[in-house]
Amino acid sequence: MFRILLLLGITMVAALPAAAGVSVFACEPEWAALAQEVGGDLIDAKSATTAQQDPHKIQARPSLIARMRKADLVICTGAGLEAGWLPLLLRRANNPSVQPGKAGYLEAATTVALLDRPRRLDRAEGDVHAKGNPHIQTSPHNLTVVAKVIADRLSMIDPENVSRYQANLDDFLSRWQSAIERWEQTAKPLRGMKVVAQHSSWVYLNQWLGLEQMATIEPKPGVPPGSGHLARLVDQMQQQPVQVIIRAAYQDDAGAEWLSDRTDIPVVVLPFTVGGSEVTTDLFGLFDDTIQKLLASAR
């Protein structure tokens, strides 16, 4: 009887799926999703933030500290996006493997050419980013670059599975390039569309799709608009008509709705990252939904 129970126990354990070997701490949902594409079942990737949170303003909660303490790889945007909370998290987690300069620490923004580098650094100008605009995930071409770097880092951390990471990367890039070609073809009617944005969140999307951003609702980055600034925007939008007002899912809707009520210009809420809408369950859905929402507003 004992032998039968023992054999049953061994069989049941063997049937269980293997636990992911590499723990990935991502600062934002897009990096968790991208890491999972490359790592597959070899990794467990979780995001510190959701699409409904401003990634500039996160608290270094004990649960995040505990998760980072066990992480093998930390992937964050960088370029100052997480400057208000990431250094504290790294310090309190005290995990030597994921400190800046180590293979286990990756800032995605260091891998691509950044736009909007400020000419003058002055806190009076609002929440400026000295290295450039950090919202690189709004262009799929940037994600192509970051995916390759993630594969390299995972291979360094887990060299026994280099071939599997490379195979996952090749598969993702093949599907991703096909999707980019489809998106660019579908989005051709958007070229030249004039938009007003809540925040300078979309410079990479604008560059990719050929959108023309005429103004931002925030008078300075991270600064809520006052009544005077909003009134001036109404005047500008009457003289220089725009087609749509865009904001990210996590951003306050007051300024955008106020402008829309006075100009009859529709507000489009774009997902901005994975989880920003019901259909953005992965990176492919993120860009599918973004383009479809913009196309719908242009009709």
Secondary structure, DSSP 8 states (H G I E B T S, - for coil): -HHHHHHHHHHHHHHS----SEEEEESSHHHHHHHHHHHGGGEEEEESS-TTS-TTS----HHHHHHHHT-SEEEE--TTTTTTTHHHHHHHHT-GGGSTTSTTEEEGGGGS------SS--GGG-S--TT----GGGSHHHHHHHHHHHHHHHHHH-GGGHHHHHHHHHHHHHHHHHHHHHHHHHTGGGTT-EEEESSS--HHHHHHHT-EEEEESSSBTTB---HHHHHHHHHHHHHS--SEEEEETTS--HHHHHHHHHH---EEEE--STTSSTT-SSHHHHHHHHHHHHHHHH-
